[in-house]
Amino acid sequence: MPSICLPGRYFRMYPANKPLGHAEKQLQLDTSQTVFLLVDVYDPALEPGGARSPWELAGSFIEQSKQVMPAMAAARQAARKINLPIVYLANSAPRIALADSTYQEMKTNTVNANKDELFAEDNIDPLEYHHGKSQVLKYASIIKPQDGDYYIRKHAHSGFFDTRLDTLLRNLGCKTLVCVGFTLDMCLGATMIDALWRNYRVVLLRDCTRAFEITGVDQPNSWTNRWVLYTESAIGYSATSNQWIAACNTLQSCD
């Protein structure tokens, strides 16, 4: 059966005094066992040239993230052309007393956000979820879900925590997750780590993500690059969107 033949980059941390560094492995990804996963790619402001984000805290992050949206959309389209399942993960506000949780306490302290308000939706069952204007949970046209895509709501950083994601992936026969989205140091990163513990191979498209870089603390791109390296040394592999697109366009038997 034709496979996606993708050069997966990883990082060798040995020997201790002089690590060998980056290497590549030719990955053979069975199309029947591979899923394309997008994490938290919502917010209409992600449209290149789009409007200001309704989440004021994310202003600089949104501007940086706009730069990766064309690559992300192209990578998703390549996956769609070879009929890979497309799965979206997104934050939500279930009625589970999150306001009384230590998670909400942390979010109040660090980002001054009320999750029940920030992620309320206007197209959801109000018995199960908080109903609201859903300004943040709207999608730019470049990356919005399409008919036939799968959509999983989460309420913590990891998309596996208390969600149906693992059941969906098992039903799809998934062995490998090709991952894009935000943020690399929070929700995307936590989801990839939990995927590893559940025995999924993880491949990050490293030019289709951003970490949350803090003004005055991080040099431009430094925190994103460090998390890409962490992924390559502790979670799985990375590749570029161009490598992914080329591999999808030339399905073959990997030798």
Number of C-alpha atoms within 10 A of each C-alpha: 9 14 19 24 22 24 19 23 22 24 20 14 14 10 9 8 7 8 11 12 13 13 12 14 11 13 16 17 20 17 21 17 16 24 22 21 21 26 25 21 26 24 22 23 22 27 22 17 9 12 12 16 19 14 14 10 12 15 14 14 20 21 18 19 24 18 17 20 22 16 20 24 18 18 24 22 17 21 23 15 10 13 12 19 20 21 21 21 25 20 24 22 24 23 14 13 10 17 14 9 11 10 15 19 15 12 14 14 10 9 10 12 17 15 21 22 15 20 24 23 23 15 11 14 11 14 9 11 19 22 20 17 14 18 18 18 20 16 18 19 12 15 21 15 18 8 5 9 13 15 17 17 18 22 21 22 20 22 28 22 15 12 16 14 20 17 11 15 19 11 9 14 13 20 20 23 23 23 25 29 28 22 22 26 21 14 23 26 26 18 21 26 19 16 22 16 10 12 10 19 19 23 26 29 24 25 21 25 28 27 25 20 19 12 10 7 9 12 11 13 13 13 19 22 16 13 17 26 20 16 25 24 17 14 22 22 25 25 21 20 24 15 16 22 19 16 19 23 14 12 18 14 12 14 6
